[in-house]
Amino acid sequence: MAEKMHQIGKGQKSEILSRLNIAVEVPPLPEPLFPIEKNKIVKKPQDYAWNHAKTELQEIVAKLTASEAAYVTEARVNIPADFALACYSLASTLKKSPQQIAQDLAEKFNENNYLPEIKTAKADSGYLNFELDPKPFSDKVINEIEDSGDNYGNQNIGEGKTIVIDCSSPNIAKFMSVGHLRSTVIGESLARLYKANGYTVVRDNHLGDWGTQFGMLGRAHELWGDEIPELKTGKDTVQGLYKLYVKMHDEVEKQKEANPEGESTLEREGRAWFRRLEEGDPKAMEMLNWSTRQSLGEFQRIYDLLDARFEYMLGESYYVKMLPSVFKSLSEKKVTEKDEEGAVVVNFKESDKLSRLVVQKSDGASLYASRDLAALAARTKWFDPEKIIYVVGGDQTEYFKQVFKTFENWTDGKGPKVEHVGFGMISLPEGKMSTRRGRVVFLEDEGALAGVGLSKLECDFEW
């Protein structure tokens, strides 16, 4: 991943985090995989035929009544009209009843043809109802569609605002499963919708490349890497890494069955291997970088099939160097405290109705939450976004409530909006999908990409 600063990072408001009273060290913004498209939409909502007709009606009515109280709206439900003017607010100014005002205006409109798209103007119980003429109005709409092409309907609502979308987020050294499909597709769909409404959109694929599980994989590679054919030949390394991952957890289960009361040796060794990563051990980092390169190639083949793009694919590891300053800032602002065992936790107010959130283990190791908080701070500085959206399964709803509330407390409620877009989970007949148990359906399994293959796979959705 390139370390060069991209243009959007130059001239970035250095006071953003200071304004939020967050003192953290944020790494440089890497160069994006694709250029970040700035808003080029020039159409305003009123530039389209419907809103244009409404705006013109508003101007005509304001002139005829010489009143700013004349306000054109869409017609009431079940009324055979398109637009309406409630005349009650004009009664005191024009010294007439609402019914008389509506009648007088209806006559003027029908006699003078102020707007060709309006077929009739009818008075009805103090309202003036306007009905569009289908022929001239539809001609305008068709001309707009022909002129705009694929950009028809695009608007400048989000002009000058940035949206960051965190989606897909597969784990390094594993294949993408059908569980990643909806996060990817929903995230891409949201990106296109926001772009069509004039926002600058940054899609950031937050890769899972850190944590104890990766330490377990590193230790497994040391123990059994030479036994896995795919790793020996180098022809299908991700398949080999996946087999290694499953083997590690099978061996852990065997050790636990032999010693139910104690911790397995392999788990201790996996944590020790992860500490090597956190300490920057060269061999451990080399393993991380190699498996990341192998995995990104596999991921990209799937993204090409789905026509999904990401401006960034920054793993959790990219934010690790931020963590000491993150922990310090959270503590200084009294967002976190240490529990009896020495872990760093967030204890929420009773009114928040949230269980406590652990952000650092008692041994100093980081967790998903601490890395997510670091990413939130970095994205805030890099992009100064209007909103950051996380497209993640619905089973993480409670977790994101905890993280978002922590971020709100950390930024004194002045940070960007944060939102979790959840979706249902997929369960197999054998139970919930689990990579470590080898109970998973990969996206490239036969039939999986064809209609997601759910009928063949006999999967059930849990909503």
ABEGO torsion letter per residue (X at the ends): XBABBBAAABGBBAAAAAAAGBBBBBBBBBBBABBBBBBABABBAAABAAAAAAAAAAAAAAAAAGBAABBBBBBBBGBBBABBBBAAAAAAAAGBBAAAAAAAAAAAAAAAGABAABABBBBBGGBBBBBBBAAAAAAAAAAAAAAAEAABGBBAAABGBBBBBBBGGBBBGBBBBAAAAAAAAAAAAAAAAAAAAGBBBBBBBBBBABEAAAAAAAAAAAAAAAABAAAAAGABAAAAAAAAAAAAAAAAAAAAAABAABBBAAAAAAAAAAAAAAAGBAAAAAAAAAAAAAAAAAAAAAAAAAGBBBABBBBAAAAAAAAAAAAAAAAAAGABBBBAAGBBBBBBBAAAGBBBBBABBAAGBBBAAAAAAAAAAAAAAAAGBABBBBBBBAAAAAAAAAAAAAAAAAAGGABBBBBBBBBBBBBBAAEBBBAAAGBBBBAABBGAABGGGAAAAGBBBBX
